[in-house]
Amino acid sequence: MAGTRRHTLRDIAATLNLSVNTVSRALSGKDGIGEKTRALVRAEAERVGYVPNSVARSLVLGSAMTFGLVITNPSNPFYAQLISSIELRARNHGYSLLLMVTGESEEYETRAVESLLRSSVSGSIAVPVQASADPWRRLGTVGVPTVLLNRDLPDLGYRFVGTDNELGGYRATAHAISRGARSIVVLEEDLPITTIADRIAGFRRAMAEAGLSVPRGSIMRVPTRRHEQAALPWQPQQAYQVARRMLRRARLPDAVVVGNDYFALGLYRALEECGLKVPDDMMVIGFGDYPFSAFLSPPLTTVRLPAEEVGDIAVDLLLEEIAGGRSARPLKQLIAPTLVERESTNRTTFARTLV
């Protein structure tokens, strides 16, 4: 039995003696359409059970009313929140999302850009791998508006919004210093990206302002797992192994600042196995404020990231780029993170004697 033919914009336009463009604009809520006409179009669309065809719509309007969203690692809770925020705000403006994951691979990033071009997206929001700016320069060359997210490519001059990671690293370190720490170690992922470099820069700034040295070994690298599987989150196991090496030192740090809260899980385990307590023997400060962070024992002091705000601003910037108007917003925007104080730094005296 033959299926029922799907009704199109052209069918509705022919029935109402309107142009296809008018029908499309009426259904998408665009300006310049009278309320009477809009009501007639919507009533006819409902009567025939019209379902929008994104491909046909792109032929009429010149784009697919779709944003491309390119993310390096969706298992990162920060990016998971960003995806949710961006999707909701885009949907409220009549856009859908085409999500692609690069897994920190330059090859996959190039393929993602090619997919965006084939899909005739209205614009793109991207967390670049930062190996090369060439794929994203190509989008700009063909006129696809692009907003960079959390990692910038300054040479391109694209709009950018992200977390102020330098400030986050600074606040985490300054907090430990305010609680009496004089020697601090940073556990960071071994990946050459600006977000990590910025956090380390914030750590160094706080130490310098306090007149404290940063001896060799103060920054310990946790081997990255991102190249093995795109959906693989940070592994506490790798942080645990690095922490065990640190705990073999003759002199232990007063505090450890970790680059993400997953690393705190591994550090907590290593400390427990060595008979050391948080925060009495060592304070721990995280980065991310993930759902489990408040339920660790003791609850983890950490830096909360402004995922929702960053995502909302990214969509707003892209909409402004698509509209082609001048914006009062700065070209680059950094959103401040928030220090969340919990029990992992709640001590007034040291169990160990400070020298």
WOGIQUI-V469663 format. One line per field, one symbol per residue. ss: DSSP state (H for helix, E for strand, C for the rest). psi: psi as a letter, one per 40 degrees, with the letter a starting at -180 (. if undefined). burial: b if it has 9 or more other ideal C-beta (glycine too) atoms within 8 Angstrom, else e. A space follows every 10 residues. Layout:
ss->???
psi->???
burial->???
This chain:
ss->CCCCCCCCHH HHHHHHCCCH HHHHHHHCCC CCCCHHHHHH HHHHHHHHCC CCCHHHHHHH HCCCCEEEEE ECCCCCHHHH HHHHHHHHHH HHCCCEEEEE ECCCCHHHHH HHHHHHHHCC CCEEEECCCC CCCHHHHHHH HCCCEEEEEC CCCHHHCCEE EEECHHHHHH HHHHHHHHCC CCCEEEEEEC CCCHHHHHHH HHHHHHHHHC CCCCCCCCEE EECCCCCCCC CCCCCHHHHH HHHHHHCCCC CCCCEEEECC HHHHHHHHHH HHHCCCCCCC CCEEECCECC CCHHHCCCCC EEEECCHHHH HHHHHHHHHH HHHCCCCCCC CEEEECCEEE CCHHHCCCCC CCCCC
psi->hiihhhiidd dddddefiid dddddddeei iehidddddd dddddddefh hhhddddddd eeiefhhhhh idgeehdddd dddddddddd deeeiihhhi hdffhddddd ddddddddef idiihihide dieddddddd defhhhhihd higdddfiih hiigdddddd ddddddddee hdhhihhiig hgiddddddd ddddddddde fiigihedhh hhhiededhd ehiihddddd ddddddeeid hiidihhiei dddddddddd dddefiihed dhihhahdgi dedeeihiih hihhigdddd dddddddddd dddeiiieii dhhhhhihhh haeeegieii dihi.
burial->eeeeeeebbe bbbeebebeb ebbbbbbeee eebeeebbeb bbebbeebeb eebbebbbeb eebbbbbbbb bbbbbbbbbb bbbbbbbebb beeebbbbeb bbbbbeebbb ebbebbbebe bbbbbbbbbe eebebbbbbb eeebbbbbbb bebeebebbb bbbbbbbbbb bbbbbbbebb bebbbbbbbe eeebbbbbbb bbbbbbbeee ebeeeeebbb ebebbbeeeb ebebbbebbb bbbbebbeee ebbbbbbbbb bbbbbbbbbb beeeebebbe bbbbbbbbbb eebbebebbb bbbbbbbeeb bbbbbbbbbb bbeeeeeebe eebbbebebb ebebbbbeeb eeeee
